[in-house]
Amino acid sequence: MTEQHTQLKDEERTRCEIWTRVMGYHRPVTSFNPGKQSEFGERRNFEECRMPCE
């Protein structure tokens, strides 16, 4: 079985809009002021370890 990859030209692409939750509201990052956009870029994701049930 062979994998097929589709290559899109830049003019065929659609810009992806990133939304995040701030103070209980979902908003697009593009609507943030420059300081808040910078803060969003500095965020780090983490994965919480699961503790076994006792």
C-alpha positions as CSV (number, residue, x, y, z in Angstrom):
1,M,0.0,0.0,0.0
2,T,1.4,3.4,-1.0
3,E,0.7,6.7,0.6
4,Q,-0.4,9.6,-1.5
5,H,0.4,13.1,-0.4
6,T,-1.5,16.1,-1.9
7,Q,0.6,19.2,-2.5
8,L,-1.4,22.4,-2.5
9,K,-0.2,25.6,-4.1
10,D,-0.1,28.7,-1.8
11,E,-3.1,30.2,-3.5
12,E,-5.1,27.1,-2.9
13,R,-4.5,27.1,0.9
14,T,-6.9,28.5,3.5
15,R,-5.6,30.4,6.5
16,C,-6.2,28.5,9.7
17,E,-7.7,30.7,12.5
18,I,-6.6,29.8,16.0
19,W,-9.1,30.3,18.8
20,T,-8.4,30.1,22.6
21,R,-10.4,30.6,25.8
22,V,-9.7,33.7,27.7
23,M,-11.7,34.6,30.9
24,G,-14.4,32.2,29.9
25,Y,-14.8,33.3,26.3
26,H,-13.5,31.8,23.1
27,R,-11.9,34.4,20.9
28,P,-9.6,34.3,17.9
29,V,-6.0,35.0,18.7
30,T,-5.9,37.5,15.8
31,S,-8.3,39.8,17.8
32,F,-5.8,40.0,20.7
33,N,-3.6,43.1,21.2
34,P,0.1,42.7,20.4
35,G,1.0,42.1,24.1
36,K,-1.6,39.4,24.5
37,Q,-0.6,37.7,21.2
38,S,3.0,37.6,22.5
39,E,1.8,36.1,25.8
40,F,-0.1,33.5,23.9
41,G,3.0,32.6,21.9
42,E,4.9,32.0,25.1
43,R,2.4,29.5,26.5
44,R,3.6,25.9,27.0
45,N,1.4,22.8,26.8
46,F,1.8,20.1,29.4
47,E,0.4,16.7,30.0
48,E,-0.7,15.8,33.5
49,C,0.5,12.4,34.7
50,R,-2.3,10.0,35.8
51,M,-2.0,8.7,39.3
52,P,-3.1,5.1,39.8
53,C,-6.3,4.7,41.9
54,E,-5.7,3.3,45.4
